[in-house]
Amino acid sequence: MNEAEKELKILQDNYQEENIVTLEWKEHIRRRPGMYIGKLGDGSSADDGIYVLLKEVLDNSIDEFMTGFGKTIDVVIENDTVMVQDHGRGVPLGKVKDVCSKMNTGAKYDSKSFKRSVGLNGVGIKAVNALSSSFSMVSTRDGQSKTVTFSQGTLLSDGELEPSNNSSGTRVEFTPDRAIFGDYHYRDEHIEPLLKNYVFLNIGLTINFNGKNYSSKNGLEDLLNENLTSEELYPIIHLFGEDIEVAITHTNQYGEEYYSFVNGQHTTQGGTHLAAFREATARVIKEFYDRNYEFSDIRNGIVAAISVKVEEPVFESQTKTKLGSKDMEPNGVTINKYINDFLKRDLDNYLHKNPDTAEILQKKIQDSEKERKAIAGVTKLARERAKKANLHNKKLRDCRIHYNDPKGDQRDQTAIFITEGDSASGSITKSRDPNLQAVFSLRGKPLNCFGLTKKIVYENEEFNLLQAALNIEENMDGLRYNKVIIATDADTDGMHIRLLLLTFFLQFFPDLIKKGHVYIFQTPLFRVRNKKKTIYCYSEEERINAIDELGPNPEITRFKGLGEISPDEFRNFIGEDIRLDKVTMKKEDLLKELLEFYMGKNTPERQAFIIDNLVVEEDVVA
């Protein structure tokens, strides 16, 4: 029997009746949490699992508000234990235990109770229960209350009905299980945008979070004002319909920026409603002016938000980040037709009634058209050059898995390191994970593109190849790497290169930063070791602590640049223990003013650009 036959025999022997296993609901969730909450994470990223748990509980309270019950939701997070209290109808007291612990159990299957809710599958609250070391639900209604408690999905107590003087509502308290999530922490900077989106989408709702109130009077108009980082060219167009709300404006930034929602759920990956909105907006504007404008020119610089309410929505995953529904309701009008008809009526009417806005918008479209035509020849040549270079691009050492692969289960782990010089890129290339990590090598300092038009992206070979490597020329949909990591030396030249690259991204691809894809790579400044142990230090304080830990006379090496670190050592810095600083923008930062001040003639103050005007989230573990 050869080796192949032996392997087949082993597989045959291991597939017997006793190998067929049926898992309890809680065991399945705990073994396969990714199916229910996406990735796990430690709380350092906004899409980490602990925030999905919070959302699953909040969604139920939001659904109560949307049904007309309970105008206030209280949220308290203390020592990583979460409490959410709504003032809705309260879960029917005889079903409190089942709602927490029986899969496919919930009122949202009955469209009479919840016509347009987010959670339809009866799964969310059970996932929270199974993935929490402690979980409790208290429901109050009709002067009585019922309390149930669990640990890791196992029932600890099923309380008796008790009289209560409290108003009706549901209170859920849970602590995510460290056996699943590791050493996690909730971070306010990821929770506050989530809560703000809830109130923007639900005018009249107040969320009290750790004593601070969040509410909105103007819905999606407030949302756009909260997120705008380029000055609007005309007042925000804010339109309402029966099951739709939109807000639209244009800025002088490049590209398109959208915020899309379904039944109060932030669909970060868009879906059928966003595709219909993009198409319909451009078509209605084109028909209003009765000119043969390109859709890309109409949408260039747009910043917009859309919220729709869909009966029985179909999402492409349990985490509900992308809508798959094609109809507004069962046997009803298509989403595409509904959005198009709404905009054809209301947006067209708005432009007719507001000629000043229509004039500003037309000028913006004409400016975009003029620039596109001016660089058409350059663009064509640059694309051909980039296409040829991609076949054997010496600057890019690509990886095998990419972020734009819809079926890639490791797509979130994909990254590209942008390095300076061959020595640094060589060390990273030899020590990287070739499945998930790509490397792009710069010749030296890139061009300062501040104040230049997008023509420079195509004329400058390095920028054109970088744009092609990232695959972001048209929009962010094709982005090939989840993390774009600027890996430069920790010195003055390295800082300057960082700023030049950030200027490039902010000027032409601001959404890359706004959506949290850009990072600064931290490299160790010192290596402290003795015969038994080696410690890499990223600051003077860490160096002192390492010396104290290792005892007298350890060997201390000061790294002056990435090129000095051998590939064998580099493996310690770009794997599980990688340290990254995520680059994000404050809402009050206006791109034009920032870039003009810091990347213009005030060169001594460029270093303050990152320190003062870009939020750097420290110690993000990839």
N, C-alpha and C positions, 0 to 999 in steps of 0.2 A: 504494500500500500504506500503510494507516494505521499508527499506532504499535503498536497491539495486535497487528496481523498481523505486523509486523516482529519483535516480541518472541517470538511463537510460532515464527517462522521460525528465530530464533537458537536457541531451545530445541530445535527439531527437528534443526538442524545439529550441536548439541553432544551429541546422543544417538546416537552411532554405535558400531560394534563396538570401535573403539579407546578409547572412553570407559568401557568395562567393565573394571574393575580388580580383580584378585585379590590381596589382601594376605597376606603371610606372617603367622603367628600373632603374632610379636613386634611387627610393624608395626601390626597391628590394635589390640593392647593399648596401644601407645604413642600411637596416634592417638586412641583412644577409651578412655582410662583410666577415665572415669566409669562405663562399663558394668561394670567389674570391681571397682573399689574405691570407688565413690561419688565424693565430692568430693576435690579435691586438698588444698588448705590448706597451711599452713606449720608445722603442729605446735602452733598456739595453741589448737586445739579438740580435744576428745577423739575426735571422729569424723573427723578429718583422715586423708587417705590413708596417711600414713607409719605410723599406728598400725594401719590395716587390713593393711598389709604385715607388720607384726610379728605380728598375730593369725593371719594365714594360715599363717605358719611355726609359731607356737605350737600352733595347732589340730592340726597333724599330730603333734606331740609329745604333746599331750593325748590324742589318739586312741590312741596307743601305750599310755599309762598306763591308759586305760579298757579296753583289751584285755587288760591284766594284765602289761605289760612296762615297766619303768623307773619308779622311784618319785621320781626327782629330775630336774629340768630346770634347766640353767644358762643364764642370760641375762646378757649383757654388752653394754652400749651405751657406746661411747667414741668421741668425735669424730663422732657421728652414724653410726657403723658398728655394725651389730647382729650379735651372735653368739648363736645358740640351739643348745644341745647337749642332746640327750636320751640316755637310756640304755636305749632300747628294742631292738627286734630288728635295726634297721639296714635301710635300703633294699636289696633284693636287688642284688648288685653288678653284675650284667649289665644292670640297668635304671636305673642312677643318672642317666645322661644323658637317657634318655627321660622319666623322672619330672619332670625340670627343664624339658624343652623340647618335648615332644610333647603337644599339647592332647588332652584326653579320655583321658589315660593315668593310671592309678592303681589301687591295690588295692581302693579303696572301692566299686568296682562289684561286687565279689565279697563278698556278705554273709557268707560263711564267714570272711573275714579281718577285716572291720570291720562288726559288726552295727548298731551305733548310733553312727556317727561324724558329724562336722559337715560336713566337706568331701566332697561326693559327686560333684562335676562334673569333677574332674581339672584345675581351672583355677587355683586359688589360688597354688600355688608357681610356676607359669609366669608369672603376673602379677607376682609379686615379682621374678622373674628379668628379665623384659622391662623393668621400671620401675626397675632398679638399674644404676648405673654399674659396679659390680663385684658379682659373685655367685659363690659357691662352695658346693658340697655335698661333704661327706666322709662316706661310709658305711663302717662297720666291722662285720663279722660273721664268725664262724667263723675268727678269726685272720688275716683279710685286710682290706684297706681299698681304697677306690676314691675318687679325687678328680676332680671336674669343675669347671671355671671358665668364667664367661661375662662379657660386658660388654654391657649393653643387649639381652640375649637372644641375642647372638652367641657361639657356642662359641669359647673361646680354647684350652682344653686338655681332652682326654679321657684322663685318666691311666691308667696300667697298674695292674693288681692288684699290691699290695705286702703283704708280711707285716706284721702289726701285733700288738703286745702289749696294746693298749688293749681295754677291754671293748666289747661291741657297742653300737651306737647311731648316730645321725645328727647331724651338725654342719652347720648352715647359717650362712653369713656373707654379709651384703649391705650395700651402701650405696645408699640411694635416690638416684636420678639428679636432680641439681639442674637439669638441662635440662628436667625434667618438673615438679619440685616447687618450684623456685626456692630462695630462701634460707630453708630450713626448719631446725628444731631439735627434737629429741626432748625432752620435758619429763617429769620424774619424776612430777609431780602428775597426769598423764594415764596414765602407765604403771602406777603402783602400784595404782589401783582395778581395772584390768584383770587384773593378776596376783592380786590378792586374790580377785576373783570366781572365777578358775580354781581356787584352793585351797579356797574355800568349797564349790565344787561337786564337789570331788574329795578327800574325806577320805583322808588317807594320802599325798597328793602334797606334795612340797616344791619350791618354786621359789626358786632362788638368783639374785637380781638385784643385780649389782654388789656382791656380798659380803654382801647382806642376805637372810635367809631368810624365806620366807612359807609358812605351813602353817595348817591348821585342824583342830580336833578335833570341832567341833560343826556343821559344814556351814552350812545356811541360817540356823540360829539365830545363828551368829557373823556372818553377813551382815547380818541385821536389827540386831543390836547395833552393828555398825559404822556403820550408816546412820541409826539412830534419832536424831532431833533433838527429839522430844517424849517425855516419860516414858511408858513403857508402863503401861496400867491393870491388866494382869494378866500373869503370866509367859507368855513366848512359847510358843505351842502348836506343837510340832515333831513332824511325822508322817512316817513312811517307808513306802514300798511298793516293789514289785519294780522298777518303772520310774518312780517318782514320789517326790518329796520336797516337803513344804510347811512353811512357818513362818508363823504368824499371830498378830497381837496388835492391840490397839486403843490409840489415844492420844486426847487431847482436841483434837487439831488437826482442822481441817475437811478434807473431801475424802477421797480414796482414794489410797493410795500402794502401787505394786506393783513387784516385781522379778521378771522372768520369764526362763526359760532353757530351751533345747532342746539336748540332747546337749552341755551345757557352753557353748553359745553364748548370749550375752546378747541376747535379743530385745527391744531397746529400744523397738520399736514394737508389741510384744505379738504378737497373732495368735490363731489358733483355740484354743490351749491356755489363754491368759489369759482370753479371753471365756468359755470353759467354766468356768474356775476361779472367776471373779467370780460367774457365775450359780449354780454349784453351792454355793459357800460360803454365799451368802445363802439359798438354798432350804433347805439342811440346817439352818441355824441357825433359820430360821423354823419348820420342822417340829419341831425339838427343843422349842421353847417352845410350840408349838401355839397361836400367836397370829397374828393377821392383820397382822403387821408389814410395813411397806414395805421393799423391798430397799434403797432409798436410805438409810433409817434404820439398817438393819443394817450397811451398809458404810461409813457415815460415820465417819471417823477410823481406818479400818482401815489397817494397814501389814503387808504380806504378801509372801511370795516363793514361787514355784513353779518346780520344775525337773522336766522330764519327759525320758524317753529314748524316741525315736521311731525306728523302723526306716525308712530311706530317707525322711527328712523333705523336704518341699517348701517352700522359702522363696520369698518374693515378689521377692527380688533376690539378686544374687551376694553382697552384703555380709551377708545372712542376719539382718536385723534384725526380720523379721516372718514368723511361721510361717503357711503356707497349708494345710498338711496337715489332712485331716479324720479320718484313720485312724492308730492307733498303729503299725500295721504293714500290709503288703500283705494285703488280704483279711481284715483283722482287725477288732477292736472299734473303734468310733469314739472319738476323743479325748474327745468330750463325755461319752459313756457311761462311759468308763474313769475319768475324773476324778470324775464324779458318784458312781459306785459306791464309789470309794475314800473320798471324803469322807463319804458316807452311812454307811459302816461306821466309819471311824477317827475322824473328827471328832465324830460323834454319840457314839461310845463314850467319847471323851475328855471331853466335856461331862458325860456321866453319871457318870464316875469322879471328876471335879473340880468339885464343886458350888460351891466358892468362886469359881472362874473363871467358871462359868456365871452366878452371881449378879451379878458385876461387869459381865459382858458385857451381861446383860439391862438393868441400870440404864443403861448407856451407850446402848443402843438406845432405851430409854424417854425419856432426856434429849433425844436427837436428834429423836424423834417429837414431844415436847412443844414444842421450839423451832420445828420445822417448822410445826406447827399454829398456834403463836402468831403466826407471821409470814405465814400463808397468804394473808390478805387483802392485806397490804402487798405480798407477792411478786407477786400477780396484777396489781395496779395498776401496779407498777413494770415488769413485763414488757410490759404494754400501752403504757406511756409510752416505754419504750426502743424498742419496735417502731415506734412512730410516729416517734420521733426519728431512727431509723436511716434513714428515707426522706429526710430532709433535716436531718441532724444537723450543726449549725453547729460543734460541737466536733471532729468527725472529718472529716478530709480523707483519704478512703480511697485505697488503691491497687488496681490491677487484678488482681494475682496474690496468692494467699493461701497460707499454710502448710498449711491443711487441704485443699488441692486435691491429691488423690492422683496426678494426672497432671502436675502442674506441675514441670517440670524445673528451675525457678528458685526453688522454694518455700523452700529453705534460705536464700536471700538476702533474704527478706521481713522487713520491720522496721516498727515503729511508734515514732515519737518522741513522748514525753509531755512537753509544754513548759509553761512558765508564761507566761501573758499573750499578747496578740494580736501584739505586735511580734516576739517570738521565733518564734512559730508561723508568722507571715507570711513571715519570711525563709526558714525551712526549707521551707515549702510552695512557695515560688517557685523554690527551687533543688533540690528533691528529685527523685528518679526516680519519676514517678507510677505506673510499673508495679509497683515493688517496695517503695516507702517511703510509709507513711501517717503522718499527724500528728494527735495528739489534744491539744487546748488546755485547760489548766486555767484557772479564773478567778483563782486566787491560791493561797494555802496551803490544801491539803485538810484535812479534819477529822482530828484525832488519834483513830483508832479503837481504840486500845489499851484492852483490857478490855471492849469492847462486843461484843454478839452480832452474828450475821450479818444481823440485822434492819436494821442501819444501812446495809448494802450496798444494800438496796432503798429505804430511806427517804431516803438521801442521793442526790440526783439525779446528782451528779458521779460518785460511785462506781458507781452503777447503770449509767450510760452507759459508763463505762470497762469495767466487767465485760461489758456487751453488745458493746462494740467488740472486745474480746479473744475473746469467745465462749467463756468458761470457767465459766459458771454451773454446768453439770452436772459437767463433768470437763475434763481437758486434751486430750481427743481432738479437740475442735473448734477448738483454738487457731488463730487466723487469722494470726499473725505469729511467725516464728521468733525474732526479737530484739525484746524490749520494752525500749526505750532511754529512760532518764530523762535528759532534756536540760534542765538548769537552770543558772542562772548560777553561776559559781565564787566565790560569796560566802556570807556567813552565812545569808541568807535562802534561797539556793539549796540549801545543805546541809540546812537545816531541811526544805525541801520534799522533798528526796531521802529523808530519814529518815521523813517522814510517809507517803510512797508505799511505801517498803520495809516499814513497819509494816503497811500495808494488805495488801501481798502476803504477808508472813510470817504474819499473823494468819489470813487467809482462804484464801489460795492458795499455801501454802508450796512446792508441787510446781513452781510456776513458777520459783522460784529454785533448787530442788534439781536440776531438769533443765537448768539452765544457760541459761535464756531471758532473764534480766534483766541489763541492762548500764547503766553510767553513761557518758554521753557526755562526752568530753573536748573542750573548746573552747580555742583558743589564747588565751593571756594577752597576747601582744605580736605586733605585726607590725613586722619590721625589713626595710627595703628601701633600695636605691639605684636609680639609673636603669636598671641592668641586671638586677637580681635582687630577688625578694621572698622572705623567709623568715618563716614563722609559727612562733612559739615557745610551748611549753606549760609552760615553767618558767623561773625566773631563770637557771638554768645554760644552757639553750638560748639565751636572749637574749644572754648574754655570748659564747657561741660564735658566734652569728650576727654580732655586732658585729665580732668578730675576723676572721670570714670576709669580711665586706663592706668592711672598711677604715674609715677615719676618717669621722666625721660622717654616718652613715646616718640616715634618717628612722625614728623609733621611735614606734609608736602603741600605747597601752595600752587593751585592750578591757575595759570594765567589765561588759558583759552581752551576751547573745546578740542582743538587739535592736539593738545598735550595729553589728553586722556586716551588710553589705549582702548581698542575695541572690547577687550575682555572686561575692562572696568566699566565701559559704557553700558554694558548689559545690566548693571546694577541701577542705572538711572532712567532707563526708558521702558522698563517692564512694569510690574505691579506697583513698584515704589516710585514711579515717576512723579515729579512735582511740577505742577503747572499753575500759572496765574491766568485765570480767565479775564479777558478784556471786555468790559461792558461800558455802556454809555449812561451817564446820568440824563434824566429827562430834560433838565434845564440846559444841557449842552446844545448849542446850535452849531452845526458843522461849519458853516461859512465863517462865523466869527472865530471859532476855535482855530481852524486851519489858517485863517488870515493872520491871527495874532501870533501863533506859535510856529508856523512854518513859513512865514514871510520873512521880514528883515530882522525880526527880533531873535536871531539865532541863539544868544546866550540863554534864553528862557525856554528853549525847546525841551530840555529835560523835564521841566515842570509840566509839560503837556500830559505825560502819563501820570505823574504823581498827583496833580491837582484836578485834572479834568477827565480822567478815565478811572473808573472804579476797577480796582484789581482785587479779585477774590483770591485770597491766599490759600496755599496748600490744598489745591484741588487734586484729588487722587483720581487718576484716569481709570 
